[in-house]
Amino acid sequence: MRIVVLGAGAIGSIYAAKLSTKHDVTVLARGAHAAAINRAGLRLIGLEPATCAVKAVTSTADLPDSDLFLLTTKVNDNASVASGLADRVRNACTILCVQNGLGGEEIVKRALGSRALVLRAVTHFGGIFVEPGVVDFKVKGYTLVERAAGSDELAALLTDCGLAARLSESITHDVWRKLLFNCVINPVTAIIGSDVGTIADSRLDAIKRPIIDECLAVARADGVTFDVNFMTALEEIFGRSRNIASMRQDLMRGKPTEIDFMNGAVVDLGRRFGLECPVNAAVVALVKALERSAAHRTA
């Protein structure tokens, strides 16, 4: 199959590399990354070192026709990428949003209407963008795909390429579960400048617990409940991780983060339900201050 991966950051590059073992893959990437991929291939280091034959373009106008698009950009870029696809997609194609945060797929649906099947996915893979053309593959996990017509075939395709896809019976629940972890790990490790595993440090409990409590209250108002001790789960699942969360990677490179679609989305949705989330709001303010500082430093 001809597959297009829209957004070749760490996650997009890992998915593109894995898919390229069985399919013809083109990535939409930024200039230096695209040039390096076209010159020497897409190189993975870390868990599964490989150099993969992937084509790269820098504009949606240069994308080939495809029946499957994976959207792995930051959610901040969804509106612009989706508008660039408006004249390129057809009713038979699928756009799989493999992204963090709340509401990214709704942005794409509003832009494209009925011109494509838009599905949500949750990834449990992890990596670090090292330099143009090179990504450090740090975490091998699985992919949760929203159940819909055709999802079985899509999950089989991903699994066949080593992306371990499972169908989600409640994608809203699974998105919220990943969001809860992201709302703690991403901003806290970005603020203190640490790797993911540091989130298990009990000295951070005073900030972790209220973030989680506020997120759980908004999730309940949104009809989603959990039988999970997220404080314990953070330590058990992530305590040994030496990965660097995407938000810290963005700040290190002077790029905007997805804070508005993580903690910021919780704050906004909470207000719609009449719930205030002061700790998450404070976290948003801190990360935005770091964004401004990082942008100034790298300018």
Secondary structure in CASP SS format (residue, H / E / C, confidence):
PFRMAT SS
TARGET T0000
AUTHOR 0000-0000-0000
METHOD secondary structure of the structure
MODEL  1
M C 1.00
R E 1.00
I E 1.00
V E 1.00
V E 1.00
L E 1.00
G C 1.00
A C 1.00
G C 1.00
A H 1.00
I H 1.00
G H 1.00
S H 1.00
I H 1.00
Y H 1.00
A H 1.00
A H 1.00
K H 1.00
L H 1.00
S C 1.00
T C 1.00
K C 1.00
H C 1.00
D E 1.00
V E 1.00
T E 1.00
V E 1.00
L E 1.00
A C 1.00
R C 1.00
G H 1.00
A H 1.00
H H 1.00
A H 1.00
A H 1.00
A H 1.00
I H 1.00
N H 1.00
R H 1.00
A H 1.00
G C 1.00
L E 1.00
R E 1.00
L E 1.00
I E 1.00
G E 1.00
L C 1.00
E C 1.00
P C 1.00
A E 1.00
T E 1.00
C E 1.00
A C 1.00
V C 1.00
K E 1.00
A E 1.00
V E 1.00
T C 1.00
S C 1.00
T H 1.00
A H 1.00
D H 1.00
L C 1.00
P C 1.00
D C 1.00
S C 1.00
D C 1.00
L E 1.00
F E 1.00
L E 1.00
L E 1.00
T C 1.00
T C 1.00
K C 1.00
V H 1.00
N H 1.00
D H 1.00
N H 1.00
A H 1.00
S H 1.00
V H 1.00
A H 1.00
S H 1.00
G H 1.00
L H 1.00
A C 1.00
D C 1.00
R C 1.00
V C 1.00
R C 1.00
N C 1.00
A C 1.00
C C 1.00
T E 1.00
I E 1.00
L E 1.00
C E 1.00
V E 1.00
Q C 1.00
N C 1.00
G C 1.00
L C 1.00
G C 1.00
G H 1.00
E H 1.00
E H 1.00
I H 1.00
V H 1.00
K H 1.00
R H 1.00
A H 1.00
L H 1.00
G C 1.00
S C 1.00
R C 1.00
A C 1.00
L E 1.00
V E 1.00
L E 1.00
R E 1.00
A E 1.00
V E 1.00
T E 1.00
H C 1.00
F C 1.00
G E 1.00
G E 1.00
I E 1.00
F E 1.00
V E 1.00
E E 1.00
P C 1.00
G C 1.00
V E 1.00
V E 1.00
D E 1.00
F E 1.00
K E 1.00
V E 1.00
K C 1.00
G C 1.00
Y C 1.00
T E 1.00
L E 1.00
V E 1.00
E E 1.00
R C 1.00
A C 1.00
A C 1.00
G C 1.00
S H 1.00
D H 1.00
E H 1.00
L H 1.00
A H 1.00
A H 1.00
L H 1.00
L H 1.00
T H 1.00
D H 1.00
C C 1.00
G C 1.00
L C 1.00
A C 1.00
A E 1.00
R E 1.00
L E 1.00
S E 1.00
E C 1.00
S C 1.00
I H 1.00
T H 1.00
H H 1.00
D H 1.00
V H 1.00
W H 1.00
R H 1.00
K H 1.00
L H 1.00
L H 1.00
F H 1.00
N H 1.00
C H 1.00
V H 1.00
I H 1.00
N H 1.00
P H 1.00
V H 1.00
T H 1.00
A H 1.00
I H 1.00
I H 1.00
G C 1.00
S C 1.00
D C 1.00
V H 1.00
G H 1.00
T H 1.00
I H 1.00
A H 1.00
D C 1.00
S H 1.00
R H 1.00
L H 1.00
D H 1.00
A H 1.00
I H 1.00
K H 1.00
R H 1.00
P H 1.00
I H 1.00
I H 1.00
D H 1.00
E H 1.00
C H 1.00
L H 1.00
A H 1.00
V H 1.00
A H 1.00
R H 1.00
A H 1.00
D C 1.00
G C 1.00
V C 1.00
T C 1.00
F C 1.00
D C 1.00
V C 1.00
N C 1.00
F H 1.00
M H 1.00
T H 1.00
A H 1.00
L H 1.00
E H 1.00
E H 1.00
I H 1.00
F H 1.00
G C 1.00
R C 1.00
S C 1.00
R C 1.00
N C 1.00
I C 1.00
A C 1.00
S H 1.00
M H 1.00
R H 1.00
Q H 1.00
D H 1.00
L H 1.00
M H 1.00
R C 1.00
G C 1.00
K C 1.00
P C 1.00
T C 1.00
E C 1.00
I H 1.00
D H 1.00
F H 1.00
M C 1.00
N H 1.00
G H 1.00
A H 1.00
V H 1.00
V H 1.00
D H 1.00
L H 1.00
G H 1.00
R H 1.00
R H 1.00
F C 1.00
G C 1.00
L C 1.00
E C 1.00
C C 1.00
P H 1.00
V H 1.00
N H 1.00
A H 1.00
A H 1.00
V H 1.00
V H 1.00
A H 1.00
L H 1.00
V H 1.00
K H 1.00
A H 1.00
L H 1.00
E H 1.00
R H 1.00
S H 1.00
A H 1.00
A H 1.00
H H 1.00
R H 1.00
T H 1.00
A C 1.00
END
